[in-house]
């Protein structure tokens, strides 16, 4: 899904894409067409080794296994449909933007 937003660095026009591939989580990419600011965010899960490496930096004991990820709070972390100002409903084929967002949640 493509949409425009205001760049929080300069206030210019930011072009963004939000998409989801099967079970790989949500990816958001944005680029400001005025100051060149670029952002990339991907929702994913670290491996047990990566988590334990970070835990060692804080002198925490290593884990034997990770907690299961649950989707219950996922809806609260994603932007609402109303926050997609400037969304392009034609990008989602025959679906409305509202139906598309509901489909990836």
Secondary structure, 3 states (H helix, E strand, C coil): CEEEEECCCCCCEEEEEEEECCCCCEEEEEEECCCCCEEEEECCCCCHHHHHHHHHHCCCCCCCCCCCCCCCCHHHHCCCHHHCCCCCHHHHCCCCHHHHHHHHC
